[in-house]
Structures are given as C-alpha cells and as structure tokens.
Amino acid sequence: MVYYKRNITDLIISRLSSERIIVVTGARQTGKTTLCEDIIPETLKIPCAYFTFDDPDERLRFKTAAISILENINTTLVVLDEVQKIPEIFDPIKYVVDKQKKKSHLQGNRFIITGSSQLLLIRKIKETLAGRASLFNLYPLSLNEICSAKEQLLTSIWRQKKITPSIYKASADLSAELMRQFMQKKQEHQKWGGYPEVLKRPTYEEKINWLKDYRKTYLQRDISDVGQVSDTDLFATAQKLICLRTAQILSMSEVARDLALSVNTIKRYISLLTATFQCYLLKPYYENTSKRLIKSPKIYFTDTGLMRVVAGEDAISIGAAYETWVLTELIKWKQLQPIEPEIYFYRTSGGLEIDFVLKNKDILLPIEVKASGKVNTVDGRNIELFMAEHLKTAPFGIIVYQGREIVEIKKNIWAIPDWMLFS
C-alpha cells in the first residue's frame, strides 16, 4: 500500500531511541493508526503488537488483566490505539514501563499511545505519565506532505533568520511544469483540506459526502468520548456559529446571545471543540505576558474542507477561509522545528494589525496574509510599522499571497507565494 510520508515520522522514530512512551494525538481520521501501526514499524523494520480500544472486547480484556497482557508482549513496539476510551490503562502502562526500566535502560517495550481527545489524554499524562511520555500531534495532511516535498522554504527562512539570495534563486528556478503541479495541489488542498480519506475520493460528490459523514460521526461518537452533551443538535448549531467566525476575534458572549445559552456553556463547547482538534485558539501578542492571558483570542477551524461542510460552502469569505488555511499550515509546520516557535496575532488599539507573528526567544517574524495573486507596496505597510516598533527582534517580514514569484515589496519585506512557502 502507498502511504503519504508524514513529516513527524522521523521525529517520533528519533524520540523512540530514548523514550519508552510516545503519545500521538489528533482528530479522528488524520492517519494516526496508519502512521503507528504501519509506517513506523515498516520504517524501523521491526514487528509491532497493535491493540485498538475501539473494540469493546479489547477494552474488557485490558480492564480485567492489563498488567499481565502488557508484560507478556514480546515485540519491541506496542501500539495502543484510542486510549481515551479506557483511561484505566495508564496506571498499568506506568507500572510496566517503570518495572522494565529498572531492569535495563535499553531493553523492554516501546509504547505508542494514540487518541482522538487531547483533553483526556493530557489530563491522564499529567496525572500518571508525567516525565515519562513525549507528545506529538498528527494533523490532517499538510501541503508539504501532499506534494512529497523536502524541506519547506519557511523552515529555511526561519533557520537562517533572513531571506538569502540562495533561497530566492532556488525557488525562482522551478520549472513551469513543477510550478503548475504545486499550484494545482495547493488549490485542491485549500478547497478540500487534508484528511487523507477525502483526498482519495475522486469526485466532488464523494468528497462532500465523506466530509458530511465525518461530521456526523464526530457529533455522535467523539463528543460522547470527552464530555456529556445532552443536545447534540444544539451543539451542532453552536459548532456552525463558531465555524462562521473563523479568523475572527472570539466573543463568547456574542455566541451565547445568538444561541440563548449561558457563556459557561459556550466555554464548555469551545473546550470540547479544541480538545477534539476541531478548533484552534490563537492568542494575541503582547510583550507583557499577563495581557496575553486576559485578552480575547482569535478562533480558527483546523481543516478547510471540514470547515466548508460545517459552515456551508459559500458562507465564509474568501479572506477568512484563506487566512484559516495559512494558520493550519503554520500549526503543522511549527511542531517540526527543533525548538517549537509560538504563534500569535497582533492588534493595537491604534488599529495596527498583523495576521500572524512567529516568536522564539530572539526573533519575531510578522506574517501578513493576502488572498490575491498580486501585491503592492501598500500591502507591506503594517509589517513595516511592526518592524519599526520591534527594531531589534523583527528584522524582516513576509506577506503570504497566491502569486507565482517572490517579490521584495519594501526593504526586508517579502511577498512569497503560498505554495512556495509551505511546499
């Protein structure tokens, strides 16, 4: 079987050499099982014992004799899938791992734990596996993964902290045919998102129907795994209203008013949506860290294909949909970096706005998003003002747009085609 190469594969394999427990979380159908049961064992060329707790008989068996089962597994790699369905498994895993570690630092099982609920997994990891587990998120396929490309241009820029002539030349030397292929795949990705099963469907109708079925399964099964929702129809309506606000400042009181619900209920719904990887909350950037905690975030859906189905195909503006897509690519990109950068948005009381700001300890990278095939000097004005306010930490800026070439529109402000930046 042919698989998409997932960019976190090498990171997980590297971590398995020193860690006994790897946790892979992500929304349902992002490819966690394929990655952990097939791709990683095949890459390492080792046998794998696989158990899924979607199977009620397997849950019952482990509830009865988990330690005995785990101690008698004779493969190096053990995959425990959908563990949020059996939280009792964490104590036996801890016991077996600690027992094996006392005998030998190198020998013993390596466990990969997967789950579709970050809320339950993180809680149990903190309670039981703190200091014993490495955590990875598997998102829907990125443009880079779909294109089977090598190092992303954004990675080179981020590592070098500038846009060098070599970066510019390598990108400019792409053939016309390769450029067309990248742009076509980018357009499909923006339209349909990155769930692997959607990409396998050849027709518009099959893609739409799969996404609609996915949403039904999510509402009927995933939500029941993480919290009680007495009225799934009401939750579905809330999901749609929140989806319609993608790329906007989140006002919980406004959503609560529209649905005639309490603010606390909306907070709980949003917690469920973020815990199940359907939404992402982006905090504002402030030098004063405490302000980041109290100011309202922006909310984004995490897959543009699913977003179109939830909100309705023409319900979201082109600009908001494009900004959402760029954010999803940044989220997938950042966890691949040696030191994971933080992502913020920037907005001042005076009206200066920057769509995204990447931050590590010594650099800020302002990124503006323009859903157009052309750019001009006016488009770089906000980044120019941001750089002037942060002279020591923001040496250059990027405008992501839907064009064909890299253009320096102002000094140290570069417009870069989206397909080139992310693939």
C-alpha positions in Angstrom: 0.0 0.0 0.0 1.2 3.5 -0.8 1.2 6.0 2.1 1.7 9.7 2.4 5.0 10.3 4.2 4.2 12.1 7.4 6.6 14.7 8.5 6.6 13.8 12.2 7.6 10.2 11.4 11.4 10.9 11.7 10.8 12.9 14.9 8.9 10.0 16.5 11.5 7.5 15.5 14.3 9.6 16.8 12.4 10.0 20.2 11.8 6.3 20.4 15.5 5.7 20.8 15.5 7.5 24.1 11.9 7.4 25.3 9.7 4.4 26.2 6.3 6.1 25.7 5.2 8.2 22.8 1.8 9.8 22.7 0.3 10.7 19.3 -3.0 12.7 19.4 -5.1 14.1 16.7 -8.6 14.3 15.2 -10.2 11.1 14.0 -9.1 10.0 10.5 -5.9 12.0 10.4 -3.9 8.8 9.9 -2.7 8.0 13.4 -3.4 4.3 13.1 -1.7 4.1 9.7 1.3 6.0 11.0 1.8 4.0 14.2 0.7 0.5 13.0 2.2 0.5 9.5 4.6 3.4 8.6 6.7 3.5 11.8 7.2 -0.3 12.1 7.9 -0.6 8.4 10.5 2.2 8.6 12.2 0.6 11.6 11.7 -2.9 10.2 10.5 -4.3 13.5 7.4 -6.2 14.5 4.6 -4.4 16.2 1.8 -5.5 18.6 -1.3 -3.5 17.9 -4.4 -3.1 20.1 -7.4 -0.8 19.5 -9.7 0.2 22.2 -12.4 1.0 19.7 -13.0 -2.7 20.2 -15.2 -3.2 23.3 -13.9 -6.8 23.8 -10.4 -5.4 23.9 -11.4 -2.8 26.4 -12.9 -5.5 28.6 -9.9 -7.8 28.3 -7.5 -5.0 29.3 -9.7 -3.8 32.2 -9.5 -7.3 33.6 -5.8 -8.1 33.2 -3.9 -5.1 31.7 -0.6 -5.7 33.5 -0.5 -9.4 32.6 -1.2 -8.6 28.9 1.4 -5.9 28.7 4.1 -7.9 30.4 3.7 -10.8 28.0 4.0 -8.8 24.8 7.2 -9.9 23.1 7.5 -7.2 20.4 9.7 -4.2 20.9 7.0 -1.8 19.7 3.5 -1.8 21.2 0.7 0.4 19.8 -2.3 1.2 22.0 -4.9 2.9 19.8 -7.8 5.2 21.0 -6.8 5.0 24.7 -9.2 7.8 25.7 -11.8 5.0 25.7 -10.0 3.2 28.5 -8.4 5.6 31.0 -7.7 2.7 33.4 -4.9 1.7 31.1 -2.5 4.4 32.2 -1.6 3.0 35.6 -0.7 -0.4 34.2 1.4 1.2 31.5 3.3 3.2 34.1 3.8 0.1 36.2 5.2 -2.0 33.4 7.4 0.7 32.0 8.9 1.6 35.4 9.5 -2.1 36.1 11.2 -2.7 32.8 13.3 0.4 33.2 14.7 -0.8 36.5 16.0 -4.0 34.7 17.5 -2.3 31.7 17.8 1.2 30.3 17.7 -0.1 26.7 15.6 -3.3 26.7 11.9 -3.5 27.1 8.9 -2.4 25.2 8.4 1.0 23.5 4.8 2.1 23.7 3.0 4.4 21.2 -0.3 5.6 22.6 -2.8 7.3 20.3 -6.1 9.1 21.0 -8.6 11.5 19.5 -9.1 13.5 22.6 -6.4 15.8 23.7 -8.4 16.8 26.8 -8.5 13.3 28.4 -5.0 12.3 27.2 -3.3 15.4 28.6 -5.1 15.0 31.9 -4.1 11.4 32.3 -0.5 12.0 31.2 -0.2 14.8 33.8 -1.7 12.5 36.5 0.1 9.3 35.6 2.8 9.6 32.9 4.4 12.9 33.8 8.1 12.9 32.8 7.6 9.5 31.0 6.0 10.4 27.7 6.7 12.6 24.6 3.7 14.2 23.0 3.1 14.7 19.3 0.0 15.9 17.4 -0.9 14.4 14.0 -2.9 16.9 12.0 -4.6 16.5 8.6 -2.1 16.3 5.7 -0.1 19.5 5.1 0.6 20.8 1.6 4.2 19.8 2.0 3.2 16.2 2.7 0.7 16.1 -0.2 3.4 17.4 -2.6 6.0 14.9 -1.2 8.4 17.9 -1.0 11.6 18.1 1.0 12.4 20.9 3.5 9.9 23.7 3.4 11.0 27.2 2.3 9.6 28.6 5.6 12.0 26.2 7.5 15.0 27.6 5.6 13.9 31.2 6.2 13.2 30.5 9.9 16.6 28.8 10.5 18.6 31.5 8.7 16.5 34.4 10.1 16.6 36.1 6.7 15.7 35.6 3.0 19.1 34.9 1.3 19.9 35.0 -2.4 20.3 31.3 -2.4 16.8 30.8 -1.1 15.4 33.2 -3.6 17.3 31.6 -6.5 16.4 28.0 -5.7 12.7 29.0 -5.6 12.9 31.0 -8.8 14.5 28.1 -10.7 11.4 25.9 -10.5 10.2 24.7 -13.9 6.9 25.9 -15.2 5.5 22.4 -15.1 6.5 21.9 -11.4 5.1 25.2 -10.6 1.7 24.3 -12.1 1.7 21.0 -10.2 2.4 22.7 -6.9 -0.3 25.4 -7.5 -2.9 22.8 -8.5 -2.2 20.7 -5.4 -2.4 23.9 -3.3 -5.7 24.9 -4.7 -7.1 21.4 -4.0 -5.7 21.5 -0.5 -7.3 24.8 0.2 -10.6 23.6 -1.0 -10.8 20.2 0.5 -8.4 20.2 3.4 -6.0 17.5 4.4 -7.9 14.4 5.7 -6.3 11.5 3.8 -9.7 9.8 3.0 -11.0 13.0 1.3 -8.0 13.1 -1.0 -8.7 9.6 -2.1 -12.2 10.4 -3.2 -12.1 11.2 -7.0 -15.4 13.2 -7.4 -16.9 16.3 -5.8 -19.9 14.3 -4.5 -17.8 11.7 -2.9 -15.6 14.3 -1.1 -18.6 16.2 0.2 -20.4 13.1 1.3 -17.3 11.8 3.2 -16.9 15.1 5.0 -20.6 15.2 5.9 -20.4 11.6 7.2 -17.3 12.6 9.2 -19.1 15.4 10.9 -22.0 13.1 11.8 -19.6 10.5 13.3 -17.8 13.3 15.2 -21.1 14.5 16.7 -22.4 11.1 17.5 -19.2 9.4 18.8 -16.2 11.8 19.5 -18.2 14.3 21.6 -19.6 11.5 23.8 -16.0 10.4 24.5 -14.9 13.7 26.1 -18.0 15.1 27.7 -21.7 14.9 28.1 -23.6 16.9 25.6 -27.3 16.4 26.2 -28.5 18.0 23.0 -26.2 17.2 20.0 -28.4 19.3 17.7 -27.7 22.3 19.8 -24.0 21.5 19.9 -24.0 21.2 16.1 -25.6 24.6 15.8 -23.0 26.1 18.1 -20.3 24.4 16.1 -21.6 26.0 12.9 -21.9 29.5 14.5 -18.4 29.3 15.8 -17.2 28.0 12.4 -18.7 31.0 10.7 -16.5 33.2 13.0 -13.2 31.6 11.8 -10.3 34.0 11.7 -12.2 36.5 13.9 -11.8 37.6 17.5 -13.8 35.2 19.6 -16.7 36.8 21.6 -18.2 34.1 23.8 -20.9 36.4 25.0 -22.0 37.1 21.4 -22.2 33.4 20.5 -24.1 32.8 23.8 -26.5 35.5 23.0 -27.2 34.2 19.5 -27.9 30.7 20.9 -29.7 31.8 24.0 -27.2 29.8 26.1 -25.0 30.7 29.0 -21.5 31.9 28.5 -20.3 28.9 30.6 -22.0 26.5 28.2 -20.3 28.2 25.2 -16.9 27.9 27.0 -17.5 24.2 27.5 -18.5 23.7 23.9 -15.3 25.5 22.7 -13.2 23.5 25.1 -14.7 20.3 23.5 -14.0 21.6 20.0 -10.4 22.5 20.8 -9.9 19.2 22.8 -11.1 17.2 19.7 -8.9 19.3 17.3 -11.8 21.0 15.5 -10.8 24.5 16.6 -7.7 26.4 17.4 -7.5 29.5 19.7 -4.8 32.0 18.7 -3.7 34.3 21.4 -2.7 38.0 20.8 1.0 39.0 21.1 2.0 41.3 23.9 5.4 42.0 25.4 3.6 41.8 28.8 2.8 38.1 29.1 -0.1 38.6 31.5 -2.0 40.6 28.9 -1.9 37.6 26.5 -3.8 35.6 29.1 -6.7 38.0 29.6 -7.2 39.4 26.0 -9.6 37.6 23.7 -8.1 35.1 21.2 -9.0 34.6 17.6 -10.6 31.3 16.7 -9.9 29.2 13.6 -11.2 25.9 12.3 -8.3 23.4 11.7 -9.3 22.0 8.3 -10.7 24.0 5.5 -12.6 21.1 3.9 -14.5 20.3 7.0 -15.0 24.0 7.6 -16.8 24.3 4.3 -19.2 21.5 5.2 -19.9 22.7 8.7 -20.5 26.4 7.7 -21.9 25.9 4.3 -19.9 26.2 1.0 -20.3 29.9 0.4 -20.8 31.1 4.0 -17.2 32.1 4.8 -15.5 34.9 3.0 -12.5 34.2 0.8 -10.2 36.2 3.0 -11.3 34.4 6.2 -11.0 31.0 4.5 -7.6 31.8 3.1 -6.3 33.1 6.5 -7.6 29.9 8.1 -5.7 27.8 5.7 -2.5 29.6 6.3 -2.9 29.2 10.0 -3.4 25.4 9.7 -0.2 25.2 7.7 1.7 27.2 10.3 0.4 24.9 13.1 1.6 21.8 11.2 5.0 23.4 10.4 5.9 24.6 13.9 6.0 21.3 15.6 8.6 20.1 13.2 11.1 22.7 14.4 13.9 21.8 16.8 12.5 24.5 19.2 8.9 24.9 18.5 8.0 28.6 17.9 4.9 30.2 19.3 2.2 31.7 17.0 0.3 34.9 17.8 -1.7 37.6 16.1 -1.0 41.3 16.7 -3.5 44.1 17.2 -3.1 47.5 18.8 -5.7 50.0 20.0 -4.5 52.3 17.2 -5.6 49.9 14.6 -2.3 48.2 13.6 -2.9 44.5 12.8 -0.6 41.7 11.8 -2.3 38.4 11.0 0.4 36.1 12.5 3.6 36.6 14.5 6.1 33.7 14.9 8.2 34.1 18.0 11.1 32.4 19.6 13.5 33.8 22.2 15.3 36.2 19.9 13.2 36.8 16.8 9.7 37.9 15.8 8.5 37.2 12.3 5.4 39.1 11.2 3.3 37.4 8.6 0.5 39.1 6.7 -2.0 37.1 4.6 -3.3 38.4 1.3 -5.9 36.2 -0.7 -4.8 37.7 -4.0 -2.4 36.9 -6.8 -0.9 40.3 -6.8 0.8 42.5 -4.1 2.0 46.1 -3.9 3.9 48.3 -1.5 0.7 49.3 0.4 0.3 45.6 1.5 3.6 45.9 3.4 2.6 48.9 5.4 1.5 47.1 8.6 4.6 44.9 8.7 6.8 48.0 8.1 5.2 49.7 11.2 5.6 46.5 13.2 9.3 46.2 12.3 9.8 49.8 13.3 8.3 49.1 16.7 10.5 46.0 17.2 13.8 47.0 15.6 15.9 44.5 17.5 13.7 41.5 17.1 11.9 41.8 13.8 14.5 42.2 11.1 12.2 41.2 8.2 8.6 40.2 7.4 6.6 38.1 5.0 3.4 38.5 3.0 1.8 35.2 2.0 -0.1 35.5 -1.2 -1.4 33.4 -4.1 1.0 34.6 -6.8 3.9 33.0 -8.7 7.1 34.7 -7.6 9.0 36.1 -4.6 8.9 39.9 -4.6 10.6 42.3 -2.2 7.9 45.0 -2.0 9.7 47.0 0.7 13.1 46.8 2.3 13.2 43.4 4.1 9.5 42.7 3.4 9.0 39.9 1.0 5.8 38.7 -0.7 6.1 34.9 -1.1 3.7 32.6 -2.9 1.8 30.3 -0.5 2.6 27.1 -2.4 6.3 28.0 -2.4 6.4 28.9 1.3 4.7 25.7 2.5 5.7 23.1 -0.1 
